Amino acid sequence: MTITPCKKNPELKRRIEEFAEILKTKAHLLANYGLSENDFYNSGLFRGSIERIRGQFSATMREKREFVRRVLSYMEDNKFIKSFESSGGRNRYDYTVELPSGKTAVIELKGGLDGNNTNIFERPAHANELIVWSVSTNQGGDPRRNVWSGLHTRLSAEMISNNKRVDGLIVWDWVCGTLGRKCPKLECDPLRKTVIAQFELPPPCIYLLPATIPEVRNNPTPTAQTLSSVEILEAFHRCFKGASDEVNYVDFEVAYRGADTVRRTTVRRGGNIVQQSEFTPIQRR
C-alpha cells in the first residue's frame, strides 16, 4: 500500500524527457529568425520563451477555479452542500461552503503540495471546518512525493509551529483518471466515474487530520478525526462514490529531542499503516 494510489507514469516521464531534449536541441528550427544555431541559443530567445511558458502555467488559477466551481455546483445541485461562495482573492482562503447541517466549511485551494505555498493560509473565525484541496495538474509530477511532502513536511509543521488547525486534505483534479495519471479506483470499477461537463472524475483521495493541535506536554499524540466528523469531506466522499477502505487517516506524534521539537506522521488506510515517518525536527523550507 502507498500513501496515494496515484503514481508517476514512467512512459509519460520518458516521453517528456525525450521531447524536452528535442526542444533543447532543435528549437532553432521551429522559426526563422535569421540567426545561426549558436546565435539563437545565445540570444536568450529559447530560455526566455521557456520561462514565459512556465510562468503562464504556474500563475494562472483560472482553469483550477473553473474546475472547483463546476464540482461545487454539482454538489449543490445534488444537495450534498447548501451553497458556496468564492472569496475572490480577498482572504487567505478560497471558498466558503454552507453545509446541510448549518456548519460552515472553508476550502484553501493549492497546486502541488511540495512547496512553501502550502503553508500560506488562514483559518477564519467563522470556519467550523477547514480543508486544503490540492489541484495539481502537472502530469510529470510525482503524486506520492507531493502528498507526503504536503502532509509531513508542510502541514504538520504549520499546525505545530503556528497553531493552525486543518481538518483534512483532498487531492483531486481533472487529470486524475486520465492516461497521464491512471486511477486504480476506475481501473477496478469504471462505473465509479462521475461526469461533470468535460470532466470524467474518479473518487477523490481524502485525508483526515486530527481535530486538535499537537502539543508536547498536553496533546502529544492526536489521532485523525472520523469521516463523519468532517462534514465537507464526507460530502465529497458520498457525492463522488468513495469507498470506506480508501479514506486516509493522518496521526501526529510530537516530542522533544534536546532543543528540537520533533514529530512523527503516520498515515493509515483500511486499518493498515501505509506510510510513517521517523521523528524529525520541524524545518521550515
Secondary structure, DSSP 4 states (H G I P E B T S, - for coil): --SSS----HHHHHHHHHHHHHHHHHGGGSS--S--HHHHHHTTHHHHHHHHHHHHHHH--HHHHHHHHHHHHHHHHTTSSSEEEE-TTSSSS-EEEE-TTS-EEEEEEES-SSSGGGG-----TT-SEEEEEE----TTS-HHHHHHIIIIIIIHHHHHHH-----EEEE--TTTTSTTS--HHHHH-GGG-EEETTEEEPPPEEEE-BSS--BTTTBS---BPPGGGSHHHHHHHHHTT--GGG-EEEEEEEEEETTEEEEEEEEEETTEEEEE---EE----
